[in-house]
Amino acid sequence: MQHASDALHRPADRTAKLRLFALAGSDALGQAVADRLGIGLAAHEEREFEDGEHKARPLACVADADVYVLHGLHGGPLASANDKLCRLLFFLAAVRDAGAARVTAVVPYLCYARKDRRTKPNDPVTTRYVAALFEAMGTDAVVALEVHNESAFENAFRCRAVALSAAPLLVERLRPLIGDEPLCVVSPDLGGGKRADLFRQVLEAAIGRPVGKAFAEKHRSAGVVSGDLFVGEVRDATCIVVDDLISTGGTLVRAARAALDGGGRRVIACVAHGLFMEGAAEALADPAIERIIATDSVPPFRLPTGTVREKLDLVGAAPLLAETIRRLHVGAPLTDLMVF
């Protein structure tokens, strides 16, 4: 098996056959990406054994092929994040052993991306450990959508790491919801300032006029969130709260209320990944958030029918993922796709 150190110097082979696999649980998104590329999903087998172990193997020939394996690493509804990560890693290794010329993991949602630094003594830096696992399987590149911290993501990998921004997808869906009113992009915490500013730049380019910016303060310690400072001019503006994901929804609601208290007219939330963990349906029913726009990187299977589902607008990630795969396959630049 070849290792990550070899992958650093392995060039793209533009003549290699493109193969796209999607593992169980990511079938729908994988098929949408394949349709955009004008190809079929490559055949593979996944088997479960009585003792809880599993096996996955490619059925399509991958010898000398440029192989892309798509799998979202969010937990549930049928498998945990750990299960999905293990299955993806084993399949990547199997493809490499079967003679693939290049192997790329396409991960719409990357698990453990939020654990990218030590916050307590002897804390694990799990993002780095996950990167080492991908590299050990002989993975040449990892493509992820809207990682929690793009710098930590890029620094964790020695193989190529592509961090895609969801901003173009979200802005495209946002445009019909706004008119000529003042706009302000709000980061729900200082750590998300770069993400919010990139979103603001994409939005300004799309509508051809200036967009304001604001920041809410947030501190988290032992699961308790605090902070009351809000900086930015939001009076009479439509406020767009931008974050990488929704977990329980508390962070977005806090930022939305702060924006409205500051004189904002209404609030729309734009996020890449909707995890919608326990309590999210109750928190996000708060009228402080008028609408939620999220990609379909994580299907909203945890959300019951009701208020939040009614104000949730899902955006397909397939066009962005397909275009990224196409460009990687032919060796074209990714710059205008708003990669980090």
Phi, psi and omega in degrees: 000137176276154186242176188299328180298327176289325184296334179301331187246009182273112182283161175290136175259104186290346179267352182291147177290133178275129175235132178239123175248149172227121183282163184304132184102340177242018185300314185296312179294320178299318178295322178296321177293316179300318179299319179295327180278347182074030179230169174265154172293136178290142183284142175210169179238138172232128181235144176251140179249160187300331183272007178095352176281170184213167176218139174223138179214149175286137173264331175284150178291129180243003181301126179062021181262159173265102193255135177237127180243116184259128176200123175279132187257036172275152179285147173077171356279345184252346182213149178282168175300322179295316178300313183294320179297315181298315181296318179296314181299315180295322181289321176301317180293321179296320178294318178298315180296333180278002171101015179300142179286325180209140183233124180237129174270125177252109190241094181304320174234122182262118179291155178065012180291339180279345180261071187252005180201165178275127176248350177219159179305135177065018176297148172282151171252079194294329177305318181291324180292321177297319178301318180297326178293315177301315182295322180296334178279359181084022180290131181276327182206151175234125178250125180228149180261125174046069176288159185297317181221104187296327179294315178296321178298310181296321182285339181286332186258143169264333173281176182295133179235120182248114179258107180275141174267138176275358186306312181300322179295315183290320180296320180301319179284332181289325190307317180293346183269353182240151177248227180260015180289160174300144180236147177216127177269128185246127170269129183286354174201164183294329181296335180266014184299318181295317179298315180295322181291323176296318177300316180299319179296318178295319180295316178300317180295326183286324185255349175072030176207161184293149177232132180284173178220153181210161181226139171254148179272138176212129173237137178236127177215124180054036178083358181260127181258135179217175180120127184240355184289136175225126184238128178139155180261108184243004186303127178064015182260152165281119185261130181248106180275123186245130177211167180282328183205163170249124173257272176268347178092352184298320181297316180295319181294319178300315180293321180296316179296320179297321179294319179291322177297332178278001177107005178297150184277318179200167183228131172241131179262135177235118181224157178280314190238123177258095178282322176051061180287178183305131181097346183294320182299322179286316182294315186281352173289349178306127182294354177299331177256117183282319184210152178235127175247127180217155174279170179267023177302328174234113178299143184279053186291341181275346184274124174285165173296147182146203189303313186290318178299326181290331180258011178266130180240111183269137179247131180290130177272350185303317181302318180292316181295319180296316180295324177296314178298316180301315182290321177298321182295321183263000179077027180273154179296153178251000192307313185284357174276005180066041174282154177277000000 
